[in-house]
Amino acid sequence: MYKITKNGVALDPKLYTIDTVNHTFASSEDDLVLDFADEGVWIFRIRHNCTVTAGNSCFIAAWGRCNITAGDDCTIDIGARCNINTGERCTIDAGSGCDITTNDNAVVVTCGDSTITGGKDCVAIRRFRRYGNDVIKLVAEQTIRLKDDYGVGEPIETIEIGNLKFNKKEIEKLLKQFNQLINY
């Protein structure tokens, strides 16, 4: 069963449209939390600052600054500054400044200043307003950062701590700062 909340409280049904027969959900409200984790084959049309957990074979259209976790075979069309984590065979069309992690056989289309981690046989398409597109074959489990300007940034080396991946350079920088505080 799904949950639809805002600020920890069930959202008033007058503020959204849901069709459980055709599996569609739409709302013009910001800051929603949609938990459809055990539900597949849904269509979501939402706005800003939403958190969505969805099952397989979903279509999610959202504005910006959202956190999306979805299963396999999803299509996500989303604005800027989002965090996206999906399963296999997904298509993601995102704005700039997104952090995207996907599993195998995915296609990610995005603008600059985005970080992408893909599985096997994934492709990133870097959109440019004036220059056309760059197609980048992702190396499985490697994280890349797309620059704001033309081209791809350097791959980001990660370290794993407790099954979580962290940017190695950022962790080293934090450890140096921590050392300086201790030795002060």
N, C-alpha and C positions, 0 to 999 in steps of 0.2 A: 504494500500500500504506500502511496506517496504522501509527502508532507509539503505544505506551502506555508511559509512563515515570513514575517518581517519583524525585526527587532525581538525575536524570540517568541512571538505571539502568532497564532494562526491568522492568516490574512483573510480579511473580510471578502467573501465570495463576490461581492459587488465590484471589487477592484481587479478582477480577472475574469477571463473566459476560459472555460475548460469543456472539452468535448471528449468524454471517456470512450465513446464508440469509435471515433476517428483518431483518437489519441493526439489531440492538439491542445496546447496551452498558450495563452497570450495575456500580457498585462503591460500597461503603460507605467506601472509603479517601478521606482528604483529600489535598490537595497533588499531584494527578495532572496530568500533561501529556499531553493527547490530541491527536495530530496526524492528523486525518482530512481534510486539506485537499483531497485529490483524490477524496474519497469523498462521494457524495450519498445522500440518502434514508436517513439513520440516525436512530435514537432513542438518546439518551444520558440516563442517570439517574445523577447524580453528587452529591458533597457539597461541602465547603468548599475554598477556596483552589485551585481547579482552573483550568487553562488549556486551553481547547478551541479548536482550529481545525477547522472543519467545512465541508463543501461545501454544495451547494444542497439545499433541501427536507428539512431536518433538524428534529427536535424535540429541544430541550435542556431538561432539568429539572435544576436545580442549586440548592444551598443558597446561601450567601453568599460574598462576597469572591472572585469568579471573574473571569477574563478570557476573554471569548468573542469569537471572530471567526468569522463564518458568512457563507455565500453568500446567494443569493436564496431567497425563498419559505420562510423558516424560521419556526418558532414557538419562542420562548424563554420559559420560566417559571423565574424566578430570584429569589433572595433579595436582600438589601441589600448595598450597597457593592461593586458590580460594575462592570467596564468592558466595554461591549458595542459591537461594530462589525459591522453587517450590510449586506447588499445590499438589493435591492428586494423589495417586497411581503412584508414580514416583520411578524409580530405579536410584540410583546415585552411581557411582564407582569413587572415588576421591583419590588423593594422600594425603600426609600429610600436616598439617598446614592449613586446610580448615575450613571455617565457613559455616555451612550448616543448613538451616532452611527449613523444609518441612511440608506439611500438613498431613492428615491422610493416612494410609495404604501405607507407603513408606518403601523401603529398601535402607539403606545407607551402602556402603562398603567403608572403608577408613583405612588409616594408623594412626599412632599416632599424637599427638599434634593437633588434630582437635576438634572443638566445634560443637555439634549437638543439634538442637532443633527439635523435631518431634511432630506430632499430635497423634491422637488415632491410636492404632494398628500398630505402626512403629517398625522397627528392625534396629539396627546398627550391622554391622559385622566388627569387628576390625581385620585387616590383620596383621599377623606376618610373617616375613621371616623364622624364625627358629621354631616357636612354633605352627604354624597352625593358626586357627581363633578363636576368641571369638564372641559369639552371645549375644547381649544385647537387651533385650526388653525395649524400651524407654517408659517412663512415659509421657503421653500427656502434652505438654506445658512445660516440664522440660528440662533444658539445661544441657548437660553433656560435660565434656572435657576429651578426651582420652589422656592418658599419652604417652610419647615417649617409655617408657619401658612397661613391661608386666602389663596389668590390666587397669581398668577404673579409672579415677580420680573421685573426689567428684563431685556431682551435683553442678551446679552453681546456686546460688540463685539470682533471678533477681527482679528488681523493674520496674514498668511501669510509664513512664512520657510521657504524650501526645501521647498515643498509641504506644510508642516505648519502647522496653525492654532494660534495661541496667544491667550490672553485678553489683550486690549490693556491693560486696567487693571493686571493683574499684571505684565506686562512693563515698563510705565511705572514702577511702584513699585520693581521690581528695579533699573531703570536709575538712579532717584533714589538708592537706597541705594548702588549702585556708585559714583556720582558723589561722594557724601558720603565714602566710603572713600578715593577718590583725592585729594580735596581736604583730607583730614584732616591 
